[in-house]
Structure formats: C-alpha cells, structure tokens
Amino acid sequence: MKKVAQAHNHCACLDVWELLRGNTSADIYGKYLTDGLHLNEQGNRMLYQGLIELIKNEYPNLAPMQEGSDVGIPLDGKPWDELC
C-alpha cells in the first residue's frame, strides 16, 4: 500500500498498523482495540490524530483552519445538519 501511494504523486498514505504500533507486542497494540480487531476509544483518537496530521502535512488547504490562519477549512460555519 505504501509503495502504491509513493508511486502516485498526490496520494498520501496513513499506515494505521505503524501508527498504532502493531509491530510491537500484543499488549502494546492491544490497548487500542476492544476485541482484537476493532478500535476502542483510545484507538479511534489515535487514528483521528494521525489522519489530521496527515491532512495538515499533505493537504493543508483541507485541514481545519487554525485561529489566526488563512489556510484550511473554517470551523465556524453552520453544522451540516443545519445546512440540509
């Protein structure tokens, strides 16, 4: 998967296995899972943080706009359910 992403110019890749330290012991990796497969709250937080960092680094114009910045998507708009 990483090789395919590297072969294409505008394709970013988030290695979730590496992010959640899947190459370590089951005790370390397992603390991010509920049942050995599905992420728990801590695992979901790690995945979210990793994804946001990837977006900030690779696609800053798509990242949530930080206060005082003019790059990214503003977060002060109406929630999606108010727009529909």
N, CA, C and O atoms as a Maestro MAE file, in Angstrom:
{
 s_m_m2io_version
 :::
 2.0.0
}

f_m_ct {
 s_m_title
 :::
 protein
 m_atom[336] {
  # First column is atom index #
  i_m_mmod_type
  r_m_x_coord
  r_m_y_coord
  r_m_z_coord
  i_m_residue_number
  s_m_chain_name
  s_m_pdb_residue_name
  s_m_pdb_atom_name
  i_m_atomic_number
  :::
  1 25 0.825 -1.176 0.000 1 A "MET " " N  " 7
  2 3 0.000 0.000 0.000 1 A "MET " " CA " 6
  3 2 0.874 1.245 0.000 1 A "MET " " C  " 6
  4 15 0.615 2.181 -0.756 1 A "MET " " O  " 8
  5 25 1.903 1.269 0.836 2 A "LYS " " N  " 7
  6 3 2.790 2.426 0.890 2 A "LYS " " CA " 6
  7 2 3.500 2.641 -0.443 2 A "LYS " " C  " 6
  8 15 3.653 3.777 -0.891 2 A "LYS " " O  " 8
  9 25 3.931 1.556 -1.076 3 A "LYS " " N  " 7
  10 3 4.620 1.657 -2.364 3 A "LYS " " CA " 6
  11 2 3.699 2.214 -3.444 3 A "LYS " " C  " 6
  12 15 4.131 3.005 -4.282 3 A "LYS " " O  " 8
  13 25 2.452 1.813 -3.427 4 A "VAL " " N  " 7
  14 3 1.484 2.318 -4.397 4 A "VAL " " CA " 6
  15 2 1.285 3.816 -4.173 4 A "VAL " " C  " 6
  16 15 1.277 4.583 -5.136 4 A "VAL " " O  " 8
  17 25 1.126 4.243 -2.932 5 A "ALA " " N  " 7
  18 3 0.953 5.663 -2.632 5 A "ALA " " CA " 6
  19 2 2.178 6.464 -3.048 5 A "ALA " " C  " 6
  20 15 2.039 7.562 -3.588 5 A "ALA " " O  " 8
  21 25 3.366 5.940 -2.809 6 A "GLN " " N  " 7
  22 3 4.593 6.625 -3.188 6 A "GLN " " CA " 6
  23 2 4.734 6.739 -4.700 6 A "GLN " " C  " 6
  24 15 5.327 7.698 -5.197 6 A "GLN " " O  " 8
  25 25 4.201 5.780 -5.429 7 A "ALA " " N  " 7
  26 3 4.302 5.784 -6.886 7 A "ALA " " CA " 6
  27 2 3.377 6.811 -7.541 7 A "ALA " " C  " 6
  28 15 3.536 7.118 -8.723 7 A "ALA " " O  " 8
  29 25 2.426 7.338 -6.797 8 A "HIS " " N  " 7
  30 3 1.479 8.321 -7.320 8 A "HIS " " CA " 6
  31 2 1.697 9.647 -6.598 8 A "HIS " " C  " 6
  32 15 1.708 9.709 -5.368 8 A "HIS " " O  " 8
  33 25 1.868 10.693 -7.379 9 A "ASN " " N  " 7
  34 3 2.293 11.989 -6.833 9 A "ASN " " CA " 6
  35 2 1.410 12.569 -5.743 9 A "ASN " " C  " 6
  36 15 1.935 13.037 -4.732 9 A "ASN " " O  " 8
  37 25 0.138 12.559 -5.895 10 A "HIS " " N  " 7
  38 3 -0.734 13.242 -4.936 10 A "HIS " " CA " 6
  39 2 -1.549 12.263 -4.098 10 A "HIS " " C  " 6
  40 15 -2.715 12.510 -3.791 10 A "HIS " " O  " 8
  41 25 -0.928 11.169 -3.740 11 A "CYS " " N  " 7
  42 3 -1.609 10.135 -2.960 11 A "CYS " " CA " 6
  43 2 -0.903 9.972 -1.607 11 A "CYS " " C  " 6
  44 15 0.227 9.488 -1.547 11 A "CYS " " O  " 8
  45 25 -1.561 10.370 -0.550 12 A "ALA " " N  " 7
  46 3 -0.999 10.238 0.800 12 A "ALA " " CA " 6
  47 2 -1.439 8.909 1.397 12 A "ALA " " C  " 6
  48 15 -2.456 8.342 0.998 12 A "ALA " " O  " 8
  49 25 -0.671 8.426 2.344 13 A "CYS " " N  " 7
  50 3 -0.942 7.131 2.955 13 A "CYS " " CA " 6
  51 2 -0.757 7.227 4.468 13 A "CYS " " C  " 6
  52 15 0.269 7.716 4.942 13 A "CYS " " O  " 8
  53 25 -1.733 6.770 5.210 14 A "LEU " " N  " 7
  54 3 -1.623 6.696 6.663 14 A "LEU " " CA " 6
  55 2 -1.492 5.223 7.037 14 A "LEU " " C  " 6
  56 15 -2.427 4.444 6.855 14 A "LEU " " O  " 8
  57 25 -0.348 4.853 7.551 15 A "ASP " " N  " 7
  58 3 -0.087 3.470 7.952 15 A "ASP " " CA " 6
  59 2 -0.632 3.279 9.373 15 A "ASP " " C  " 6
  60 15 0.048 3.578 10.355 15 A "ASP " " O  " 8
  61 25 -1.843 2.786 9.463 16 A "VAL " " N  " 7
  62 3 -2.515 2.618 10.750 16 A "VAL " " CA " 6
  63 2 -1.810 1.557 11.596 16 A "VAL " " C  " 6
  64 15 -1.741 1.684 12.819 16 A "VAL " " O  " 8
  65 25 -1.297 0.530 10.961 17 A "TRP " " N  " 7
  66 3 -0.566 -0.526 11.677 17 A "TRP " " CA " 6
  67 2 0.631 0.082 12.411 17 A "TRP " " C  " 6
  68 15 0.863 -0.206 13.585 17 A "TRP " " O  " 8
  69 25 1.381 0.921 11.706 18 A "GLU " " N  " 7
  70 3 2.541 1.574 12.314 18 A "GLU " " CA " 6
  71 2 2.104 2.602 13.355 18 A "GLU " " C  " 6
  72 15 2.699 2.696 14.429 18 A "GLU " " O  " 8
  73 25 1.069 3.368 13.038 19 A "LEU " " N  " 7
  74 3 0.561 4.391 13.943 19 A "LEU " " CA " 6
  75 2 0.165 3.801 15.299 19 A "LEU " " C  " 6
  76 15 0.464 4.374 16.347 19 A "LEU " " O  " 8
  77 25 -0.505 2.661 15.266 20 A "LEU " " N  " 7
  78 3 -0.967 2.017 16.494 20 A "LEU " " CA " 6
  79 2 0.054 1.018 17.040 20 A "LEU " " C  " 6
  80 15 -0.242 0.243 17.950 20 A "LEU " " O  " 8
  81 25 1.246 1.049 16.476 21 A "ARG " " N  " 7
  82 3 2.385 0.234 16.910 21 A "ARG " " CA " 6
  83 2 2.053 -1.256 16.855 21 A "ARG " " C  " 6
  84 15 2.299 -2.007 17.799 21 A "ARG " " O  " 8
  85 25 1.484 -1.658 15.713 22 A "GLY " " N  " 7
  86 3 1.124 -3.048 15.508 22 A "GLY " " CA " 6
  87 2 2.308 -3.982 15.410 22 A "GLY " " C  " 6
  88 15 2.158 -5.194 15.566 22 A "GLY " " O  " 8
  89 25 3.491 -3.433 15.152 23 A "ASN " " N  " 7
  90 3 4.683 -4.274 15.044 23 A "ASN " " CA " 6
  91 2 5.335 -4.531 16.399 23 A "ASN " " C  " 6
  92 15 6.403 -5.140 16.467 23 A "ASN " " O  " 8
  93 25 4.702 -4.073 17.475 24 A "THR " " N  " 7
  94 3 5.207 -4.326 18.827 24 A "THR " " CA " 6
  95 2 4.436 -5.496 19.432 24 A "THR " " C  " 6
  96 15 3.766 -6.243 18.717 24 A "THR " " O  " 8
  97 25 4.531 -5.647 20.712 25 A "SER " " N  " 7
  98 3 3.838 -6.761 21.374 25 A "SER " " CA " 6
  99 2 2.322 -6.560 21.372 25 A "SER " " C  " 6
  100 15 1.828 -5.441 21.235 25 A "SER " " O  " 8
  101 25 1.611 -7.651 21.525 26 A "ALA " " N  " 7
  102 3 0.151 -7.602 21.554 26 A "ALA " " CA " 6
  103 2 -0.358 -6.766 22.721 26 A "ALA " " C  " 6
  104 15 -1.437 -6.181 22.634 26 A "ALA " " O  " 8
  105 25 0.397 -6.702 23.803 27 A "ASP " " N  " 7
  106 3 -0.014 -5.888 24.955 27 A "ASP " " CA " 6
  107 2 -0.040 -4.406 24.594 27 A "ASP " " C  " 6
  108 15 -0.939 -3.677 25.014 27 A "ASP " " O  " 8
  109 25 0.935 -3.966 23.825 28 A "ILE " " N  " 7
  110 3 1.002 -2.551 23.443 28 A "ILE " " CA " 6
  111 2 -0.056 -2.248 22.389 28 A "ILE " " C  " 6
  112 15 -0.848 -1.319 22.547 28 A "ILE " " O  " 8
  113 25 -0.068 -3.026 21.322 29 A "TYR " " N  " 7
  114 3 -1.030 -2.817 20.246 29 A "TYR " " CA " 6
  115 2 -2.457 -3.055 20.734 29 A "TYR " " C  " 6
  116 15 -3.377 -2.338 20.341 29 A "TYR " " O  " 8
  117 25 -2.639 -4.040 21.573 30 A "GLY " " N  " 7
  118 3 -3.956 -4.412 22.055 30 A "GLY " " CA " 6
  119 2 -4.667 -3.357 22.870 30 A "GLY " " C  " 6
  120 15 -5.891 -3.397 22.996 30 A "GLY " " O  " 8
  121 25 -3.922 -2.407 23.432 31 A "LYS " " N  " 7
  122 3 -4.581 -1.374 24.243 31 A "LYS " " CA " 6
  123 2 -5.415 -0.418 23.397 31 A "LYS " " C  " 6
  124 15 -6.165 0.390 23.942 31 A "LYS " " O  " 8
  125 25 -5.294 -0.498 22.062 32 A "TYR " " N  " 7
  126 3 -6.072 0.344 21.160 32 A "TYR " " CA " 6
  127 2 -7.275 -0.386 20.574 32 A "TYR " " C  " 6
  128 15 -8.001 0.176 19.754 32 A "TYR " " O  " 8
  129 25 -7.492 -1.637 20.989 33 A "LEU " " N  " 7
  130 3 -8.555 -2.463 20.423 33 A "LEU " " CA " 6
  131 2 -9.552 -2.909 21.488 33 A "LEU " " C  " 6
  132 15 -9.200 -3.057 22.659 33 A "LEU " " O  " 8
  133 25 -10.800 -3.120 21.071 34 A "THR " " N  " 7
  134 3 -11.816 -3.607 22.007 34 A "THR " " CA " 6
  135 2 -11.835 -5.129 22.064 34 A "THR " " C  " 6
  136 15 -12.029 -5.721 23.126 34 A "THR " " O  " 8
  137 25 -11.631 -5.756 20.898 35 A "ASP " " N  " 7
  138 3 -11.795 -7.205 20.816 35 A "ASP " " CA " 6
  139 2 -10.699 -7.881 19.997 35 A "ASP " " C  " 6
  140 15 -10.866 -9.016 19.552 35 A "ASP " " O  " 8
  141 25 -9.604 -7.203 19.800 36 A "GLY " " N  " 7
  142 3 -8.523 -7.748 18.993 36 A "GLY " " CA " 6
  143 2 -8.581 -7.311 17.543 36 A "GLY " " C  " 6
  144 15 -7.631 -7.536 16.792 36 A "GLY " " O  " 8
  145 25 -9.685 -6.685 17.131 37 A "LEU " " N  " 7
  146 3 -9.846 -6.242 15.751 37 A "LEU " " CA " 6
  147 2 -10.340 -4.800 15.658 37 A "LEU " " C  " 6
  148 15 -9.788 -4.001 14.901 37 A "LEU " " O  " 8
  149 25 -11.371 -4.469 16.418 38 A "HIS " " N  " 7
  150 3 -11.996 -3.158 16.327 38 A "HIS " " CA " 6
  151 2 -11.358 -2.169 17.304 38 A "HIS " " C  " 6
  152 15 -11.002 -2.518 18.429 38 A "HIS " " O  " 8
  153 25 -11.227 -0.929 16.841 39 A "LEU " " N  " 7
  154 3 -10.616 0.106 17.670 39 A "LEU " " CA " 6
  155 2 -11.513 0.481 18.844 39 A "LEU " " C  " 6
  156 15 -12.738 0.514 18.730 39 A "LEU " " O  " 8
  157 25 -10.873 0.760 19.967 40 A "ASN " " N  " 7
  158 3 -11.593 1.300 21.117 40 A "ASN " " CA " 6
  159 2 -11.493 2.827 21.059 40 A "ASN " " C  " 6
  160 15 -11.007 3.376 20.070 40 A "ASN " " O  " 8
  161 25 -11.946 3.512 22.103 41 A "GLU " " N  " 7
  162 3 -11.933 4.977 22.105 41 A "GLU " " CA " 6
  163 2 -10.510 5.524 21.919 41 A "GLU " " C  " 6
  164 15 -10.296 6.454 21.142 41 A "GLU " " O  " 8
  165 25 -9.557 4.950 22.626 42 A "GLN " " N  " 7
  166 3 -8.173 5.409 22.519 42 A "GLN " " CA " 6
  167 2 -7.620 5.159 21.105 42 A "GLN " " C  " 6
  168 15 -6.904 6.001 20.564 42 A "GLN " " O  " 8
  169 25 -7.943 4.032 20.521 43 A "GLY " " N  " 7
  170 3 -7.522 3.726 19.156 43 A "GLY " " CA " 6
  171 2 -8.130 4.667 18.139 43 A "GLY " " C  " 6
  172 15 -7.456 5.100 17.205 43 A "GLY " " O  " 8
  173 25 -9.409 4.987 18.319 44 A "ASN " " N  " 7
  174 3 -10.072 5.939 17.430 44 A "ASN " " CA " 6
  175 2 -9.457 7.328 17.555 44 A "ASN " " C  " 6
  176 15 -9.312 8.036 16.559 44 A "ASN " " O  " 8
  177 25 -9.097 7.716 18.762 45 A "ARG " " N  " 7
  178 3 -8.433 9.020 18.955 45 A "ARG " " CA " 6
  179 2 -7.074 9.047 18.256 45 A "ARG " " C  " 6
  180 15 -6.720 10.039 17.618 45 A "ARG " " O  " 8
  181 25 -6.319 7.962 18.377 46 A "MET " " N  " 7
  182 3 -5.009 7.885 17.724 46 A "MET " " CA " 6
  183 2 -5.180 7.960 16.208 46 A "MET " " C  " 6
  184 15 -4.432 8.667 15.533 46 A "MET " " O  " 8
  185 25 -6.160 7.235 15.674 47 A "LEU " " N  " 7
  186 3 -6.423 7.252 14.244 47 A "LEU " " CA " 6
  187 2 -6.816 8.658 13.788 47 A "LEU " " C  " 6
  188 15 -6.321 9.137 12.768 47 A "LEU " " O  " 8
  189 25 -7.692 9.317 14.529 48 A "TYR " " N  " 7
  190 3 -8.111 10.681 14.196 48 A "TYR " " CA " 6
  191 2 -6.914 11.632 14.197 48 A "TYR " " C  " 6
  192 15 -6.735 12.406 13.257 48 A "TYR " " O  " 8
  193 25 -6.101 11.576 15.242 49 A "GLN " " N  " 7
  194 3 -4.940 12.455 15.322 49 A "GLN " " CA " 6
  195 2 -3.970 12.195 14.176 49 A "GLN " " C  " 6
  196 15 -3.428 13.137 13.599 49 A "GLN " " O  " 8
  197 25 -3.748 10.935 13.843 50 A "GLY " " N  " 7
  198 3 -2.874 10.594 12.732 50 A "GLY " " CA " 6
  199 2 -3.409 11.106 11.407 50 A "GLY " " C  " 6
  200 15 -2.653 11.613 10.579 50 A "GLY " " O  " 8
  201 25 -4.718 10.970 11.208 51 A "LEU " " N  " 7
  202 3 -5.337 11.430 9.971 51 A "LEU " " CA " 6
  203 2 -5.275 12.955 9.861 51 A "LEU " " C  " 6
  204 15 -4.974 13.488 8.793 51 A "LEU " " O  " 8
  205 25 -5.558 13.655 10.955 52 A "ILE " " N  " 7
  206 3 -5.481 15.122 10.941 52 A "ILE " " CA " 6
  207 2 -4.056 15.582 10.653 52 A "ILE " " C  " 6
  208 15 -3.861 16.526 9.888 52 A "ILE " " O  " 8
  209 25 -3.063 14.938 11.246 53 A "GLU " " N  " 7
  210 3 -1.663 15.297 10.975 53 A "GLU " " CA " 6
  211 2 -1.314 15.058 9.503 53 A "GLU " " C  " 6
  212 15 -0.635 15.875 8.882 53 A "GLU " " O  " 8
  213 25 -1.775 13.952 8.958 54 A "LEU " " N  " 7
  214 3 -1.530 13.667 7.546 54 A "LEU " " CA " 6
  215 2 -2.156 14.752 6.672 54 A "LEU " " C  " 6
  216 15 -1.518 15.241 5.739 54 A "LEU " " O  " 8
  217 25 -3.384 15.124 6.963 55 A "ILE " " N  " 7
  218 3 -4.067 16.167 6.189 55 A "ILE " " CA " 6
  219 2 -3.327 17.493 6.324 55 A "ILE " " C  " 6
  220 15 -3.120 18.185 5.327 55 A "ILE " " O  " 8
  221 25 -2.930 17.854 7.531 56 A "LYS " " N  " 7
  222 3 -2.199 19.113 7.740 56 A "LYS " " CA " 6
  223 2 -0.895 19.138 6.956 56 A "LYS " " C  " 6
  224 15 -0.538 20.168 6.384 56 A "LYS " " O  " 8
  225 25 -0.183 18.020 6.922 57 A "ASN " " N  " 7
  226 3 1.106 17.958 6.247 57 A "ASN " " CA " 6
  227 2 0.982 17.862 4.732 57 A "ASN " " C  " 6
  228 15 1.725 18.521 4.005 57 A "ASN " " O  " 8
  229 25 0.051 17.048 4.253 58 A "GLU " " N  " 7
  230 3 -0.051 16.769 2.820 58 A "GLU " " CA " 6
  231 2 -1.058 17.657 2.083 58 A "GLU " " C  " 6
  232 15 -0.863 17.994 0.915 58 A "GLU " " O  " 8
  233 25 -2.130 18.029 2.775 59 A "TYR " " N  " 7
  234 3 -3.199 18.808 2.154 59 A "TYR " " CA " 6
  235 2 -3.646 19.929 3.099 59 A "TYR " " C  " 6
  236 15 -4.786 19.916 3.563 59 A "TYR " " O  " 8
  237 25 -2.772 20.894 3.392 60 A "PRO " " N  " 7
  238 3 -3.101 21.918 4.404 60 A "PRO " " CA " 6
  239 2 -4.360 22.723 4.089 60 A "PRO " " C  " 6
  240 15 -5.021 23.220 5.000 60 A "PRO " " O  " 8
  241 25 -4.697 22.854 2.798 61 A "ASN " " N  " 7
  242 3 -5.906 23.599 2.447 61 A "ASN " " CA " 6
  243 2 -7.185 22.847 2.818 61 A "ASN " " C  " 6
  244 15 -8.270 23.428 2.793 61 A "ASN " " O  " 8
  245 25 -7.068 21.561 3.161 62 A "LEU " " N  " 7
  246 3 -8.232 20.760 3.567 62 A "LEU " " CA " 6
  247 2 -8.285 20.535 5.074 62 A "LEU " " C  " 6
  248 15 -9.235 19.936 5.578 62 A "LEU " " O  " 8
  249 25 -7.280 21.005 5.792 63 A "ALA " " N  " 7
  250 3 -7.223 20.840 7.250 63 A "ALA " " CA " 6
  251 2 -8.133 21.853 7.924 63 A "ALA " " C  " 6
  252 15 -8.425 22.900 7.347 63 A "ALA " " O  " 8
  253 25 -8.582 21.558 9.127 64 A "PRO " " N  " 7
  254 3 -9.350 22.558 9.877 64 A "PRO " " CA " 6
  255 2 -8.504 23.821 10.073 64 A "PRO " " C  " 6
  256 15 -7.346 23.745 10.485 64 A "PRO " " O  " 8
  257 25 -9.091 24.966 9.777 65 A "MET " " N  " 7
  258 3 -8.381 26.237 9.888 65 A "MET " " CA " 6
  259 2 -8.090 26.548 11.357 65 A "MET " " C  " 6
  260 15 -8.981 26.502 12.206 65 A "MET " " O  " 8
  261 25 -6.837 26.863 11.634 66 A "GLN " " N  " 7
  262 3 -6.428 27.234 12.983 66 A "GLN " " CA " 6
  263 2 -6.678 28.723 13.202 66 A "GLN " " C  " 6
  264 15 -6.640 29.501 12.248 66 A "GLN " " O  " 8
  265 25 -6.927 29.121 14.419 67 A "GLU " " N  " 7
  266 3 -7.173 30.519 14.735 67 A "GLU " " CA " 6
  267 2 -5.985 31.366 14.317 67 A "GLU " " C  " 6
  268 15 -4.841 31.034 14.627 67 A "GLU " " O  " 8
  269 25 -6.253 32.464 13.611 68 A "GLY " " N  " 7
  270 3 -5.198 33.351 13.150 68 A "GLY " " CA " 6
  271 2 -4.588 32.949 11.822 68 A "GLY " " C  " 6
  272 15 -3.689 33.626 11.323 68 A "GLY " " O  " 8
  273 25 -5.068 31.844 11.238 69 A "SER " " N  " 7
  274 3 -4.534 31.364 9.969 69 A "SER " " CA " 6
  275 2 -5.529 31.656 8.857 69 A "SER " " C  " 6
  276 15 -6.723 31.815 9.108 69 A "SER " " O  " 8
  277 25 -5.038 31.724 7.640 70 A "ASP " " N  " 7
  278 3 -5.929 31.898 6.497 70 A "ASP " " CA " 6
  279 2 -5.900 30.671 5.575 70 A "ASP " " C  " 6
  280 15 -6.381 30.724 4.443 70 A "ASP " " O  " 8
  281 25 -5.326 29.562 6.077 71 A "VAL " " N  " 7
  282 3 -5.231 28.326 5.303 71 A "VAL " " CA " 6
  283 2 -6.095 27.255 5.959 71 A "VAL " " C  " 6
  284 15 -6.039 27.065 7.174 71 A "VAL " " O  " 8
  285 25 -6.889 26.560 5.160 72 A "GLY " " N  " 7
  286 3 -7.700 25.466 5.674 72 A "GLY " " CA " 6
  287 2 -9.183 25.757 5.568 72 A "GLY " " C  " 6
  288 15 -9.608 26.747 4.972 72 A "GLY " " O  " 8
  289 25 -9.948 24.876 6.158 73 A "ILE " " N  " 7
  290 3 -11.402 24.985 6.133 73 A "ILE " " CA " 6
  291 2 -11.865 25.580 7.456 73 A "ILE " " C  " 6
  292 15 -11.571 25.030 8.517 73 A "ILE " " O  " 8
  293 25 -12.593 26.708 7.406 74 A "PRO " " N  " 7
  294 3 -13.065 27.327 8.647 74 A "PRO " " CA " 6
  295 2 -14.033 26.418 9.402 74 A "PRO " " C  " 6
  296 15 -14.850 25.726 8.794 74 A "PRO " " O  " 8
  297 25 -13.936 26.425 10.704 75 A "LEU " " N  " 7
  298 3 -14.793 25.592 11.543 75 A "LEU " " CA " 6
  299 2 -15.947 26.369 12.170 75 A "LEU " " C  " 6
  300 15 -16.718 25.813 12.953 75 A "LEU " " O  " 8
  301 25 -16.069 27.640 11.833 76 A "ASP " " N  " 7
  302 3 -17.093 28.455 12.478 76 A "ASP " " CA " 6
  303 2 -18.392 28.530 11.683 76 A "ASP " " C  " 6
  304 15 -19.274 29.321 12.017 76 A "ASP " " O  " 8
  305 25 -18.519 27.727 10.646 77 A "GLY " " N  " 7
  306 3 -19.746 27.689 9.868 77 A "GLY " " CA " 6
  307 2 -20.831 26.890 10.563 77 A "GLY " " C  " 6
  308 15 -20.623 26.342 11.646 77 A "GLY " " O  " 8
  309 25 -21.983 26.832 9.930 78 A "LYS " " N  " 7
  310 3 -23.100 26.072 10.478 78 A "LYS " " CA " 6
  311 2 -22.799 24.576 10.416 78 A "LYS " " C  " 6
  312 15 -22.144 24.117 9.481 78 A "LYS " " O  " 8
  313 25 -23.271 23.815 11.401 79 A "PRO " " N  " 7
  314 3 -23.145 22.355 11.339 79 A "PRO " " CA " 6
  315 2 -23.900 21.824 10.109 79 A "PRO " " C  " 6
  316 15 -24.857 22.441 9.642 79 A "PRO " " O  " 8
  317 25 -23.454 20.681 9.600 80 A "TRP " " N  " 7
  318 3 -24.032 20.112 8.373 80 A "TRP " " CA " 6
  319 2 -25.527 19.894 8.480 80 A "TRP " " C  " 6
  320 15 -26.251 20.055 7.498 80 A "TRP " " O  " 8
  321 25 -26.006 19.521 9.687 81 A "ASP " " N  " 7
  322 3 -27.426 19.213 9.811 81 A "ASP " " CA " 6
  323 2 -28.287 20.474 9.750 81 A "ASP " " C  " 6
  324 15 -29.492 20.382 9.514 81 A "ASP " " O  " 8
  325 25 -27.692 21.644 9.959 82 A "GLU " " N  " 7
  326 3 -28.431 22.900 9.821 82 A "GLU " " CA " 6
  327 2 -28.447 23.372 8.366 82 A "GLU " " C  " 6
  328 15 -29.288 24.188 7.987 82 A "GLU " " O  " 8
  329 25 -27.529 22.866 7.558 83 A "LEU " " N  " 7
  330 3 -27.447 23.256 6.162 83 A "LEU " " CA " 6
  331 2 -28.380 22.450 5.274 83 A "LEU " " C  " 6
  332 15 -28.720 22.885 4.174 83 A "LEU " " O  " 8
  333 25 -28.798 21.275 5.744 84 A "CYS " " N  " 7
  334 3 -29.626 20.388 4.913 84 A "CYS " " CA " 6
  335 2 -31.102 20.649 5.099 84 A "CYS " " C  " 6
  336 15 -31.930 19.988 4.471 84 A "CYS " " O  " 8
  :::
 }
 m_bond[335] {
  # First column is bond index #
  i_m_from
  i_m_to
  i_m_order
  :::
  1 1 2 1
  2 2 3 1
  3 3 4 2
  4 3 5 1
  5 5 6 1
  6 6 7 1
  7 7 8 2
  8 7 9 1
  9 9 10 1
  10 10 11 1
  11 11 12 2
  12 11 13 1
  13 13 14 1
  14 14 15 1
  15 15 16 2
  16 15 17 1
  17 17 18 1
  18 18 19 1
  19 19 20 2
  20 19 21 1
  21 21 22 1
  22 22 23 1
  23 23 24 2
  24 23 25 1
  25 25 26 1
  26 26 27 1
  27 27 28 2
  28 27 29 1
  29 29 30 1
  30 30 31 1
  31 31 32 2
  32 31 33 1
  33 33 34 1
  34 34 35 1
  35 35 36 2
  36 35 37 1
  37 37 38 1
  38 38 39 1
  39 39 40 2
  40 39 41 1
  41 41 42 1
  42 42 43 1
  43 43 44 2
  44 43 45 1
  45 45 46 1
  46 46 47 1
  47 47 48 2
  48 47 49 1
  49 49 50 1
  50 50 51 1
  51 51 52 2
  52 51 53 1
  53 53 54 1
  54 54 55 1
  55 55 56 2
  56 55 57 1
  57 57 58 1
  58 58 59 1
  59 59 60 2
  60 59 61 1
  61 61 62 1
  62 62 63 1
  63 63 64 2
  64 63 65 1
  65 65 66 1
  66 66 67 1
  67 67 68 2
  68 67 69 1
  69 69 70 1
  70 70 71 1
  71 71 72 2
  72 71 73 1
  73 73 74 1
  74 74 75 1
  75 75 76 2
  76 75 77 1
  77 77 78 1
  78 78 79 1
  79 79 80 2
  80 79 81 1
  81 81 82 1
  82 82 83 1
  83 83 84 2
  84 83 85 1
  85 85 86 1
  86 86 87 1
  87 87 88 2
  88 87 89 1
  89 89 90 1
  90 90 91 1
  91 91 92 2
  92 91 93 1
  93 93 94 1
  94 94 95 1
  95 95 96 2
  96 95 97 1
  97 97 98 1
  98 98 99 1
  99 99 100 2
  100 99 101 1
  101 101 102 1
  102 102 103 1
  103 103 104 2
  104 103 105 1
  105 105 106 1
  106 106 107 1
  107 107 108 2
  108 107 109 1
  109 109 110 1
  110 110 111 1
  111 111 112 2
  112 111 113 1
  113 113 114 1
  114 114 115 1
  115 115 116 2
  116 115 117 1
  117 117 118 1
  118 118 119 1
  119 119 120 2
  120 119 121 1
  121 121 122 1
  122 122 123 1
  123 123 124 2
  124 123 125 1
  125 125 126 1
  126 126 127 1
  127 127 128 2
  128 127 129 1
  129 129 130 1
  130 130 131 1
  131 131 132 2
  132 131 133 1
  133 133 134 1
  134 134 135 1
  135 135 136 2
  136 135 137 1
  137 137 138 1
  138 138 139 1
  139 139 140 2
  140 139 141 1
  141 141 142 1
  142 142 143 1
  143 143 144 2
  144 143 145 1
  145 145 146 1
  146 146 147 1
  147 147 148 2
  148 147 149 1
  149 149 150 1
  150 150 151 1
  151 151 152 2
  152 151 153 1
  153 153 154 1
  154 154 155 1
  155 155 156 2
  156 155 157 1
  157 157 158 1
  158 158 159 1
  159 159 160 2
  160 159 161 1
  161 161 162 1
  162 162 163 1
  163 163 164 2
  164 163 165 1
  165 165 166 1
  166 166 167 1
  167 167 168 2
  168 167 169 1
  169 169 170 1
  170 170 171 1
  171 171 172 2
  172 171 173 1
  173 173 174 1
  174 174 175 1
  175 175 176 2
  176 175 177 1
  177 177 178 1
  178 178 179 1
  179 179 180 2
  180 179 181 1
  181 181 182 1
  182 182 183 1
  183 183 184 2
  184 183 185 1
  185 185 186 1
  186 186 187 1
  187 187 188 2
  188 187 189 1
  189 189 190 1
  190 190 191 1
  191 191 192 2
  192 191 193 1
  193 193 194 1
  194 194 195 1
  195 195 196 2
  196 195 197 1
  197 197 198 1
  198 198 199 1
  199 199 200 2
  200 199 201 1
  201 201 202 1
  202 202 203 1
  203 203 204 2
  204 203 205 1
  205 205 206 1
  206 206 207 1
  207 207 208 2
  208 207 209 1
  209 209 210 1
  210 210 211 1
  211 211 212 2
  212 211 213 1
  213 213 214 1
  214 214 215 1
  215 215 216 2
  216 215 217 1
  217 217 218 1
  218 218 219 1
  219 219 220 2
  220 219 221 1
  221 221 222 1
  222 222 223 1
  223 223 224 2
  224 223 225 1
  225 225 226 1
  226 226 227 1
  227 227 228 2
  228 227 229 1
  229 229 230 1
  230 230 231 1
  231 231 232 2
  232 231 233 1
  233 233 234 1
  234 234 235 1
  235 235 236 2
  236 235 237 1
  237 237 238 1
  238 238 239 1
  239 239 240 2
  240 239 241 1
  241 241 242 1
  242 242 243 1
  243 243 244 2
  244 243 245 1
  245 245 246 1
  246 246 247 1
  247 247 248 2
  248 247 249 1
  249 249 250 1
  250 250 251 1
  251 251 252 2
  252 251 253 1
  253 253 254 1
  254 254 255 1
  255 255 256 2
  256 255 257 1
  257 257 258 1
  258 258 259 1
  259 259 260 2
  260 259 261 1
  261 261 262 1
  262 262 263 1
  263 263 264 2
  264 263 265 1
  265 265 266 1
  266 266 267 1
  267 267 268 2
  268 267 269 1
  269 269 270 1
  270 270 271 1
  271 271 272 2
  272 271 273 1
  273 273 274 1
  274 274 275 1
  275 275 276 2
  276 275 277 1
  277 277 278 1
  278 278 279 1
  279 279 280 2
  280 279 281 1
  281 281 282 1
  282 282 283 1
  283 283 284 2
  284 283 285 1
  285 285 286 1
  286 286 287 1
  287 287 288 2
  288 287 289 1
  289 289 290 1
  290 290 291 1
  291 291 292 2
  292 291 293 1
  293 293 294 1
  294 294 295 1
  295 295 296 2
  296 295 297 1
  297 297 298 1
  298 298 299 1
  299 299 300 2
  300 299 301 1
  301 301 302 1
  302 302 303 1
  303 303 304 2
  304 303 305 1
  305 305 306 1
  306 306 307 1
  307 307 308 2
  308 307 309 1
  309 309 310 1
  310 310 311 1
  311 311 312 2
  312 311 313 1
  313 313 314 1
  314 314 315 1
  315 315 316 2
  316 315 317 1
  317 317 318 1
  318 318 319 1
  319 319 320 2
  320 319 321 1
  321 321 322 1
  322 322 323 1
  323 323 324 2
  324 323 325 1
  325 325 326 1
  326 326 327 1
  327 327 328 2
  328 327 329 1
  329 329 330 1
  330 330 331 1
  331 331 332 2
  332 331 333 1
  333 333 334 1
  334 334 335 1
  335 335 336 2
  :::
 }
}
